[in-house]
Amino acid sequence: MERKSEGIFLRLTKRLKRKLENDASTSGLSRQGYLERLIEMGGATIFPAEFRKLFIHHIAKIGNNINQIAHRANEGEAVTAQHIKALLAMQAELERLVRSIGSYENSSEESPAKKAD
């Protein structure tokens, strides 16, 4: 891991400082962690920590189910219509989650607070 040896001093208005603190807190990161991610990624969409945890949980569940079905198929077991229905349901859930991210990003872009910055 790269050693952090450089420091900066940053002047902000009270409003921007509050926004930075709020955005970092909402994202579940420290101010430093938030700014580092912002710099590394070239921008950021703020997702509340609870949303990220839920999203990761759903993705992990779906991945686990897919792996179980693949394991059965690799062991020579038949993949039934029920398995295919389960895969299709998981795909629909993934698509719903991805759309919810798009909806969240769009609602954030349209909010007056976002436009004011």
RAFEN-V543558 format. One record per residue. N is the residue number from 1. RES is the residue in three letters. SS is DSSP state (helix for helix, strand for strand, loop for the rest). NEAR is the number of other ideal C-beta (glycine too) atoms within 12 Angstrom. Layout:
BEGIN
[[N RES SS NEAR] [N RES SS NEAR]]
END
This chain:
BEGIN
[[1 MET loop 3] [2 GLU loop 7] [3 ARG loop 5] [4 LYS loop 11] [5 SER loop 6] [6 GLU loop 9] [7 GLY loop 7] [8 ILE loop 11] [9 PHE loop 6] [10 LEU loop 13] [11 ARG loop 8] [12 LEU loop 15] [13 THR loop 12] [14 LYS helix 10] [15 ARG helix 13] [16 LEU helix 17] [17 LYS helix 15] [18 ARG helix 16] [19 LYS helix 21] [20 LEU helix 27] [21 GLU helix 20] [22 ASN helix 19] [23 ASP helix 30] [24 ALA helix 25] [25 SER helix 18] [26 THR helix 24] [27 SER helix 29] [28 GLY loop 19] [29 LEU loop 24] [30 SER loop 15] [31 ARG helix 23] [32 GLN helix 17] [33 GLY helix 19] [34 TYR helix 26] [35 LEU helix 22] [36 GLU helix 19] [37 ARG helix 22] [38 LEU helix 20] [39 ILE helix 15] [40 GLU helix 12] [41 MET helix 13] [42 GLY loop 8] [43 GLY loop 11] [44 ALA loop 23] [45 THR loop 24] [46 ILE loop 32] [47 PHE loop 27] [48 PRO loop 20] [49 ALA helix 18] [50 GLU helix 13] [51 PHE helix 23] [52 ARG helix 21] [53 LYS helix 15] [54 LEU helix 19] [55 PHE helix 23] [56 ILE helix 17] [57 HIS helix 16] [58 HIS helix 24] [59 ILE helix 20] [60 ALA helix 17] [61 LYS helix 20] [62 ILE helix 27] [63 GLY helix 18] [64 ASN helix 16] [65 ASN helix 24] [66 ILE helix 25] [67 ASN helix 16] [68 GLN helix 20] [69 ILE helix 26] [70 ALA helix 16] [71 HIS helix 15] [72 ARG helix 19] [73 ALA helix 17] [74 ASN helix 11] [75 GLU loop 11] [76 GLY loop 8] [77 GLU loop 13] [78 ALA loop 12] [79 VAL loop 20] [80 THR loop 13] [81 ALA helix 10] [82 GLN helix 13] [83 HIS helix 21] [84 ILE helix 16] [85 LYS helix 15] [86 ALA helix 22] [87 LEU helix 25] [88 LEU helix 18] [89 ALA helix 19] [90 MET helix 26] [91 GLN helix 17] [92 ALA helix 16] [93 GLU helix 24] [94 LEU helix 23] [95 GLU helix 16] [96 ARG helix 17] [97 LEU helix 26] [98 VAL helix 18] [99 ARG helix 14] [100 SER helix 19] [101 ILE helix 23] [102 GLY helix 15] [103 SER helix 17] [104 TYR helix 24] [105 GLU helix 20] [106 ASN helix 14] [107 SER helix 17] [108 SER helix 24] [109 GLU helix 17] [110 GLU helix 12] [111 SER loop 14] [112 PRO helix 10] [113 ALA helix 18] [114 LYS helix 18] [115 LYS helix 9] [116 ALA helix 10] [117 ASP loop 18]]
END
